[in-house]
């Protein structure tokens, strides 16, 4: 037995009200846990790519890195075992070149 249009509309309205209540509960939980609303969290996430530390800005400027792929390439070079070994050797004062 199929429902008539009035029953389907009533079911949709009831489901809509239930979803609105769940949305309010979710928003309240976010506010309680993080101290801000969902919109602010979304905005923070969107802007997180734009936020750079002073250190990152200096590296980008010094090495003239123009885009994300150049930064990724730079990191792949710098974050390698050979670079780490070189740094640790310099830091320990066991510099093979004689300078510190």
MODELLER restraints for C-alpha pairs under 7 A, 6 or more apart:
rsr = mdl.restraints
at = mdl.atoms
rsr.add(forms.Gaussian(group=physical.xy_distance, feature=features.Distance(at['CA:27:A'], at['CA:37:A']), mean=6.61, stdev=0.5))
rsr.add(forms.Gaussian(group=physical.xy_distance, feature=features.Distance(at['CA:27:A'], at['CA:38:A']), mean=6.71, stdev=0.5))
rsr.add(forms.Gaussian(group=physical.xy_distance, feature=features.Distance(at['CA:30:A'], at['CA:36:A']), mean=6.95, stdev=0.5))
rsr.add(forms.Gaussian(group=physical.xy_distance, feature=features.Distance(at['CA:30:A'], at['CA:37:A']), mean=6.40, stdev=0.5))
rsr.add(forms.Gaussian(group=physical.xy_distance, feature=features.Distance(at['CA:30:A'], at['CA:38:A']), mean=6.91, stdev=0.5))
rsr.add(forms.Gaussian(group=physical.xy_distance, feature=features.Distance(at['CA:31:A'], at['CA:37:A']), mean=5.42, stdev=0.5))
rsr.add(forms.Gaussian(group=physical.xy_distance, feature=features.Distance(at['CA:65:A'], at['CA:71:A']), mean=6.09, stdev=0.5))
rsr.add(forms.Gaussian(group=physical.xy_distance, feature=features.Distance(at['CA:89:A'], at['CA:95:A']), mean=5.95, stdev=0.5))
rsr.add(forms.Gaussian(group=physical.xy_distance, feature=features.Distance(at['CA:90:A'], at['CA:100:A']), mean=6.55, stdev=0.5))
rsr.add(forms.Gaussian(group=physical.xy_distance, feature=features.Distance(at['CA:93:A'], at['CA:100:A']), mean=6.57, stdev=0.5))
